Amino acid sequence: MTTQTGSSIIEDIFNKTKDEINKLMPVNIMIIGKTGIGKSTLINNVFRENLAETGIGQPVTQHLRKIIKNGMPLTIYDTKGLELKEEVQDEIINEINGKIKELYIKGDEKEYIHAIWYCINSNSNRIEELELELINSFAENVPVILVMTQSFGESSFEFKKAIEELNLNVKTVQPVLAEPFRISKDITIPSYGLKELVGKTYEVLPEAVKKSFNNAQKVDIEKKVKEARVWSSGYIASSFGAGFTPIPFSDAAVLVPIQVGMLAHITAIFGISLDKALLSGIVASIGGSGGAAFLGRYIVSNLLKLIPGVGTFAGGLISGATASILTTALAVSYIEVMAKVAEAEYQGKSYDNEQIAEMMKEMYEENLKK
């Protein structure tokens, strides 16, 4: 990465990451359920940045509000009023269904409701006839996942079995306990079911918004890692092509933009807070470590290109392999670091920039050895 200054590379990664996020089509999730059943708790434990508390809530109908957060490719439609008297419930159903159909009539895929989480409280041990009608009505247009909130104890599992026997038009019934539940001083039931909910939601989403959902969710870090590995493989292949070129000493000029694009793409997938100081530390740690170990081979490969005939071909092969090795090590190391940073951030913890830079340096050197 010697053809650009460190500051310009950092600026490029920063700007390209924002561009990658801005290019994502928002994923739109509608969350339906009565007041007090834990919808906000569910939202804040699945999505990053406590969306239900810090997002901007904009009323779109009397019983529906739209929650968005700048920098996050996600829209939540949150319902209210389902617990009101029977005489107004038909009005609420028509209102919500009307909004769903209105968004589809517009014909803009960015506005579609991509999935519905219909939430019921497991402890209620009952689901009303009206709710059954509501669920089947919504499922005619949108994939519905029935989410059983505050689910623990044998009665909740019996309730789940009873719901499944109703053969509702839903994709799945998923019990969750969004936060650990303390029974006594010494006994706490750990949270569970969120990773399964994220996985099942991901499966029913259109391909165009899966990447957006993965960016917004904070439950399944491994899903982010897998996506980052898939995307980085394309950049690694491109880096081989950049190295395998007959023009002497041109590799770096071509290779740097590929690596910058790869780092930006990976950062966008993980959806962590973007910090230029953090990027600066990471870039500095790479430049001062394993990259130097391959400098000699890089020079030799370019010198071989100057030799007529076989020199160009052999030099290109060596340089292409070198570029691929460097880019692979960079990708693997950066993904590992982003996974650790994301996990800490989602838990309300953090590494300082120096710790992250040192972590990147160690992982990069280790991966180069491999």
C-alpha positions in Angstrom: 0.0 0.0 0.0 2.8 2.4 -0.9 1.3 4.2 -3.8 -1.0 6.3 -1.7 -0.5 8.1 1.6 -1.8 6.5 4.7 -4.3 9.4 5.2 -5.7 9.0 1.7 -6.1 5.3 2.1 -8.0 5.8 5.4 -10.2 8.4 3.7 -10.9 6.0 0.9 -11.9 3.2 3.2 -14.1 5.5 5.3 -15.9 7.0 2.3 -16.2 3.7 0.4 -17.7 2.0 3.6 -20.3 4.8 3.7 -21.0 4.3 0.0 -21.5 0.5 0.5 -24.0 1.1 3.3 -25.8 3.8 1.4 -26.2 1.3 -1.6 -28.0 -1.2 0.6 -31.7 -1.5 0.0 -33.5 -1.1 3.4 -35.0 -4.2 4.8 -38.5 -3.5 6.2 -39.8 -5.6 9.1 -43.3 -5.1 10.5 -43.6 -6.1 14.2 -47.2 -6.7 15.3 -48.5 -7.4 18.8 -50.2 -6.0 21.8 -48.7 -3.4 24.1 -46.5 -4.8 26.9 -45.5 -8.1 25.3 -41.9 -7.1 24.8 -41.7 -5.8 21.3 -39.2 -3.0 22.2 -37.1 -5.5 24.2 -37.1 -7.8 21.2 -36.1 -5.1 18.7 -33.3 -3.8 20.9 -31.8 -7.2 21.4 -31.9 -8.3 17.8 -30.8 -5.0 16.1 -27.8 -2.9 16.9 -27.9 0.6 18.5 -31.1 0.1 20.6 -33.2 1.0 17.7 -36.5 1.1 19.6 -35.1 3.7 22.0 -32.9 5.8 19.7 -34.6 5.5 16.3 -36.8 8.1 14.9 -40.5 7.1 15.2 -42.7 8.6 12.6 -46.5 7.9 12.6 -47.7 6.6 9.3 -51.3 5.7 10.4 -53.2 6.0 13.7 -52.0 2.6 14.9 -48.7 2.2 13.0 -45.4 4.0 13.3 -42.2 3.8 11.2 -38.9 3.6 13.1 -35.6 4.3 11.3 -32.1 5.0 12.3 -29.6 7.0 10.2 -26.8 4.8 8.9 -28.8 1.6 9.4 -30.4 -0.1 6.3 -33.5 -1.1 8.3 -37.1 0.1 8.8 -39.3 -1.2 11.6 -43.0 -0.8 11.3 -44.3 -1.0 14.9 -48.0 -1.5 15.6 -50.1 -0.4 18.6 -53.7 -0.7 19.8 -54.3 -4.4 19.2 -55.5 -4.7 22.8 -58.2 -2.1 22.2 -61.9 -2.9 22.3 -63.5 -5.2 19.8 -65.4 -2.5 18.0 -62.1 -0.8 16.8 -60.1 -3.9 16.1 -61.5 -4.4 12.6 -60.5 -0.8 11.9 -56.9 -1.6 13.1 -56.7 -4.7 10.9 -58.0 -2.8 7.9 -55.6 0.0 8.6 -52.5 -2.3 8.8 -53.5 -4.4 5.8 -54.3 -1.2 3.9 -50.8 0.1 4.5 -49.2 -3.1 3.4 -51.2 -3.1 0.2 -50.5 0.6 -0.4 -46.7 0.0 -0.2 -47.0 -2.9 -2.7 -49.2 -0.9 -5.1 -46.4 1.8 -5.3 -44.3 -0.9 -7.0 -41.1 0.2 -5.3 -39.3 -2.8 -3.8 -37.6 -0.5 -1.3 -41.0 0.2 0.3 -42.3 -3.4 0.5 -42.8 -5.1 3.9 -40.3 -8.0 3.6 -41.3 -9.9 6.7 -43.7 -9.7 9.7 -43.0 -10.8 13.2 -46.3 -11.4 14.9 -45.6 -11.4 18.6 -47.7 -13.1 21.3 -46.8 -13.5 25.0 -46.0 -17.1 25.9 -47.3 -16.6 29.4 -50.8 -15.8 28.2 -51.3 -19.3 27.1 -53.9 -18.2 24.7 -54.3 -16.8 21.2 -57.5 -15.0 20.4 -59.7 -15.8 17.3 -59.2 -12.3 16.0 -55.4 -12.8 16.1 -55.7 -16.0 14.1 -57.7 -14.1 11.5 -55.1 -11.3 11.6 -52.1 -13.7 11.1 -53.7 -15.5 8.2 -54.8 -12.2 6.6 -51.2 -10.8 6.7 -49.7 -14.0 5.5 -51.5 -13.7 2.2 -49.1 -10.9 1.2 -46.0 -11.1 3.5 -44.0 -14.0 5.1 -45.1 -14.2 8.8 -43.1 -15.5 11.7 -45.0 -16.0 14.9 -42.7 -15.0 17.7 -43.5 -16.2 21.2 -42.0 -13.6 23.6 -41.0 -14.1 27.2 -40.9 -17.8 26.6 -39.7 -20.0 29.4 -41.0 -23.0 31.4 -42.9 -26.1 30.3 -46.2 -24.3 29.8 -44.7 -22.1 27.0 -43.5 -25.2 25.1 -46.9 -26.8 25.5 -48.4 -23.5 24.2 -46.1 -23.6 21.2 -47.2 -27.2 20.4 -50.8 -26.1 20.6 -50.2 -23.2 18.2 -48.4 -25.4 15.7 -51.4 -27.7 15.7 -53.6 -24.8 14.5 -51.7 -25.0 11.1 -51.5 -21.2 10.7 -50.2 -19.8 7.5 -46.9 -18.8 9.1 -43.3 -19.7 8.1 -42.4 -20.8 11.6 -43.3 -20.5 15.3 -40.2 -19.2 17.2 -40.1 -19.0 21.1 -37.7 -16.4 22.4 -36.5 -15.0 25.7 -34.9 -11.7 24.5 -33.2 -11.0 27.8 -32.0 -13.2 30.7 -34.9 -13.7 33.2 -33.9 -13.7 36.9 -36.0 -16.1 39.0 -34.1 -15.6 42.2 -30.7 -14.3 43.5 -29.0 -17.5 42.4 -31.1 -18.6 39.4 -31.3 -16.8 36.1 -32.6 -18.2 32.9 -30.3 -17.2 30.0 -31.8 -15.5 26.9 -32.4 -17.8 23.9 -34.1 -18.1 20.5 -32.8 -14.8 19.0 -30.2 -16.5 16.8 -32.9 -18.9 15.5 -35.2 -16.0 14.8 -32.5 -14.1 12.9 -31.7 -17.2 10.9 -35.3 -18.0 10.0 -36.0 -14.4 9.1 -33.0 -14.3 6.9 -34.2 -17.4 5.0 -37.6 -15.8 4.1 -36.2 -12.4 3.0 -35.7 -11.5 -0.7 -32.1 -11.7 -1.8 -32.0 -8.0 -2.4 -32.3 -7.2 1.3 -30.5 -10.1 3.0 -27.2 -8.2 3.2 -29.1 -5.2 4.8 -30.7 -7.5 7.4 -27.3 -9.0 8.2 -25.8 -5.5 8.6 -28.6 -4.5 11.0 -28.7 -7.6 13.2 -26.3 -8.1 16.1 -27.2 -11.6 17.2 -25.4 -13.8 14.8 -21.8 -12.6 14.3 -20.9 -15.9 12.5 -23.4 -15.0 9.8 -21.6 -11.7 9.2 -18.2 -13.6 9.1 -19.5 -16.0 6.5 -20.8 -13.3 4.3 -17.6 -11.3 4.6 -15.6 -14.4 3.6 -17.7 -14.9 0.5 -17.4 -11.3 -0.6 -13.6 -11.2 0.1 -13.0 -14.2 -2.2 -13.9 -12.1 -5.2 -11.4 -9.4 -4.1 -8.7 -12.0 -3.6 -9.3 -13.3 -7.1 -9.0 -9.8 -8.5 -5.8 -9.2 -6.6 -4.2 -12.2 -8.3 -5.1 -10.6 -11.6 -3.7 -7.3 -10.5 -0.4 -9.0 -9.7 -0.3 -11.0 -12.9 0.2 -8.1 -15.2 2.9 -7.6 -17.9 3.6 -4.0 -16.9 6.5 -3.8 -14.5 5.9 -2.2 -11.0 2.2 -1.5 -11.8 0.9 -4.1 -9.3 0.7 -1.8 -6.3 -1.2 0.9 -8.1 -3.9 -1.7 -9.1 -3.8 -3.7 -5.9 -4.4 -0.9 -3.4 -7.9 0.1 -4.7 -8.9 -3.6 -4.6 -7.8 -4.0 -1.0 -9.4 -0.7 0.0 -12.7 -1.8 -1.6 -12.4 -5.1 0.2 -11.9 -3.5 3.6 -14.8 -1.1 3.0 -17.1 -3.9 2.0 -16.2 -6.0 5.1 -16.7 -3.0 7.4 -20.1 -2.4 5.9 -21.1 -6.1 6.5 -20.3 -5.9 10.2 -22.1 -2.6 10.7 -19.8 -1.4 13.4 -19.3 2.3 14.3 -17.0 3.9 11.8 -13.9 5.7 13.2 -11.1 7.2 11.2 -8.7 6.8 14.1 -9.5 3.1 14.2 -8.9 2.7 10.5 -5.7 4.7 10.8 -4.3 2.3 13.5 -5.2 -0.7 11.4 -3.6 0.6 8.2 -0.5 1.6 10.2 -0.3 -1.9 11.8 -0.4 -3.6 8.4 2.1 -1.4 6.8 4.6 -1.9 9.5 4.3 -5.7 9.8 3.8 -8.6 7.4 3.8 -6.5 4.2 7.5 -6.0 4.5 8.2 -9.7 4.6 7.1 -10.0 1.0 8.7 -6.9 -0.3 11.8 -8.8 -1.5 9.7 -11.3 -3.4 7.6 -8.4 -4.8 10.7 -6.7 -6.2 12.1 -9.9 -7.7 8.8 -10.6 -9.4 8.9 -7.2 -11.1 12.5 -7.6 -12.1 11.6 -10.9 -13.7 9.0 -9.2 -15.7 11.8 -7.1 -17.3 13.4 -10.2 -18.8 12.0 -10.8 -22.3 9.8 -13.8 -22.9 9.7 -16.2 -20.0 10.6 -13.5 -17.5 7.3 -11.7 -18.0 5.3 -14.9 -17.6 7.2 -16.2 -14.6 7.3 -12.8 -13.0 3.6 -12.4 -13.4 2.9 -15.8 -11.8 5.1 -15.0 -8.8 3.6 -11.5 -8.4 0.0 -12.7 -8.8 0.5 -15.3 -6.1 2.2 -12.8 -3.8 -0.7 -10.3 -4.3 -3.2 -13.1 -3.6 -1.3 -14.1 -0.4 -1.2 -10.6 0.9 -4.8 -9.9 0.1 -6.0 -13.2 1.6 -4.0 -12.6 4.8 -5.5 -9.1 5.0 -9.0 -10.3 4.5 -8.8 -13.1 7.0 -7.2 -10.9 9.6 -9.6 -8.0 9.1 -12.6 -10.3 9.3 -11.3 -11.8 12.6 -10.7 -8.3 14.0 -14.1 -7.0 12.9 -15.9 -10.0 14.5 -14.2 -9.3 17.8 -14.9 -5.5 17.6 -18.5 -6.1 16.6 -19.1 -8.6 19.4 -17.7 -6.2 22.0 -19.7 -3.2 20.6 -23.0 -5.1 20.6 -22.4 -6.1 24.2 -21.8 -2.4 25.2 -18.0 -3.0 25.6 -15.2 -1.7 23.5 -11.5 -2.0 22.6 -9.4 1.1 22.3 -7.9 1.8 18.9 -4.4 0.8 20.0 -5.7 -2.6 21.1 -7.4 -3.1 17.8 -4.3 -2.1 15.8 -2.1 -4.5 17.8 -4.7 -7.2 17.4 -4.7 -6.6 13.6 -0.9 -6.6 13.5 -0.6 -9.9 15.3 -3.3 -11.6 13.3 -1.9 -10.4 10.0 1.6 -11.6 10.8 0.1 -15.0 11.9 -2.0 -15.4 8.8 0.9 -14.5 6.5 2.9 -17.4 8.2 0.1 -19.8 7.4 
